[in-house]
Amino acid sequence: MMQSGPSVAWNTGSGRPTVIQPSAYRSTGNGGIDCMCCTCCPCVNLGFLRTKAGWLKIMELVLSAICLFLVLDYGMPYATSIGEAFHFFLVTNSACIFMVSLLTFCYIISSNSFNLIRSSVLETVFNILACILYLLSSSHLSWAVQTWLWPQYRITPYYTVYPAMTACYVLGLVLGIIHGVDAWLSYRNLKGRP
């Protein structure tokens, strides 16, 4: 007798449901860290970092950290000059780096989390939202930097905030594209998609 739902089936012989795990991803190898003759910390899934999704998460983390450093170090004293675009970019970057860090941590400590979360709608929706927010906030920051900081850069020697904030919005556009690629890859592996 089968119950409705694709992930749980009743086995008539044992009277217990059979749970079928999502298999969107192959195993990323044995967990843990190999130490000469044994495996230490078998709960750690470092094999995730060698997958496409792992490389995307590493790129997202590194580029977001660079953007956050540049925004806080160079842009904060000029936040009033740049205006709302600065705060929009800062909030977008902070929220995305927090979520990517959380997902990466979960994926590294558990391969089961990687298989379950990556094949759910959470990863797809987050990456689509991050892509849209990065593209919007970077475009807005680009307008503000060109409008308010460019004239000062032309007349003030050693005005380092303009190149730093220019790097921020360029890296933000790159992050938007990376999140878009990540959204597409996670959508392709989404279970139950139309």
Order of alpha helices (4+ residues) and beta strands (2+ residues): beta-beta-beta-beta-alpha-alpha-alpha-alpha-alpha-alpha-alpha
